[in-house]
């Protein structure tokens, strides 16, 4: 059994500000070879998630995101989440990657101390990023989810995300600068 220590937080990630005061190591997960591969979506599931319908204008999405940000500044978490969910729905209806809205949604849970909910949103973000070929967003979301599952005492869930992240880090299409940020934070012992 190997031990994975997640060191620090990815610079510029959704969790950086909230975790800046944390020391390292931030989390620990046990890695074993008996883990099944993460489930892949069927073509039908992909089609259901990516809509080609014309929908939201960027102005409507920006307005929802700005309203959510204003609620966050006032610590009105539920109202912020409603705005971020609405922005995500508008983006999805337009067939557009909902990453900016999902990242903010994860932040709203994180800053309220609801780490498992934040991790679940990051899982959704990673899955949607994979659909849209947004490798950097997928890697950052997997890292954040692994960190949060680890901190919440869920090493099995953290391990699954780390395994996916390690596979993704082998991609020649993932920017080297991002790999350089992530790889040193994943230490296997």
Secondary structure, DSSP 8 states (H G I E B T S, - for coil): -EEEEE-S--TTSTTHHHHTT--S--EEEEE-TT--------HHHHHHHS-------HHHHHHHHHHHHHHHHTT-HHHHHHHHHHHHHHHHHTT---HHHHHHHHHHHHHTT-HHHHHHHHHHHHHHHHHHT-HHHHHHHHHHHHHHHHHTT-HHHHHHHHHHHHHHTT-TTS-HHHHHHHHTTEEE-
